[in-house]
């Protein structure tokens, strides 16, 4: 049996993916993969996701330069979520979020409101090599 056949793809042929920094354990981002993206990720050792808003594969960092080297690919107990253990490249510390922050999970619920807990490490307007045709769309949608 092909290892990709063991994955429980949703009705759109996708699986949710969590990217976790291998060195710190920080959860960096959430994205989606289709079969081709997961296969390319395994072959290249670099994170390749499926953008639902663009309807195509995207190599993490193709516009920003903030690529992810993949050290380990894990499948959860129900075979329906992927965990990538990665090193976030392109900046020190690594920037995974399109907002220029280390992690996409930079807001913490506290006392009835969302509090931003991580600084912008790099201005996102200077981070992207080409203008996106998906104005307002996040890279990981």
Secondary structure as the mmCIF struct_conf table of DSSP 4:
data_model
#
loop_
_struct_conf.conf_type_id
_struct_conf.id
_struct_conf.beg_label_comp_id
_struct_conf.beg_label_asym_id
_struct_conf.beg_label_seq_id
_struct_conf.end_label_comp_id
_struct_conf.end_label_asym_id
_struct_conf.end_label_seq_id
HELX_RH_3T_P HELX_RH_3T_P1 UNK A 3 UNK A 6
BEND BEND1 UNK A 7 UNK A 7
TURN_TY1_P TURN_TY1_P1 UNK A 11 UNK A 12
BEND BEND2 UNK A 13 UNK A 13
STRN STRN1 UNK A 14 UNK A 21
TURN_TY1_P TURN_TY1_P2 UNK A 22 UNK A 24
STRN STRN2 UNK A 27 UNK A 34
HELX_RH_AL_P HELX_RH_AL_P1 UNK A 35 UNK A 44
BEND BEND3 UNK A 45 UNK A 45
STRN STRN3 UNK A 46 UNK A 46
STRN STRN4 UNK A 48 UNK A 51
TURN_TY1_P TURN_TY1_P3 UNK A 52 UNK A 55
STRN STRN5 UNK A 56 UNK A 59
TURN_TY1_P TURN_TY1_P4 UNK A 60 UNK A 64
BEND BEND4 UNK A 65 UNK A 65
STRN STRN6 UNK A 68 UNK A 75
TURN_TY1_P TURN_TY1_P5 UNK A 77 UNK A 78
BEND BEND5 UNK A 79 UNK A 79
STRN STRN7 UNK A 81 UNK A 88
BEND BEND6 UNK A 90 UNK A 93
BEND BEND7 UNK A 97 UNK A 97
TURN_TY1_P TURN_TY1_P6 UNK A 98 UNK A 99
BEND BEND8 UNK A 100 UNK A 102
BEND BEND9 UNK A 104 UNK A 104
STRN STRN8 UNK A 107 UNK A 110
TURN_TY1_P TURN_TY1_P7 UNK A 111 UNK A 112
STRN STRN9 UNK A 113 UNK A 116
BEND BEND10 UNK A 118 UNK A 118
BEND BEND11 UNK A 121 UNK A 122
HELX_RH_AL_P HELX_RH_AL_P2 UNK A 124 UNK A 127
BEND BEND12 UNK A 129 UNK A 130
BEND BEND13 UNK A 133 UNK A 134
TURN_TY1_P TURN_TY1_P8 UNK A 135 UNK A 136
TURN_TY1_P TURN_TY1_P9 UNK A 139 UNK A 140
#
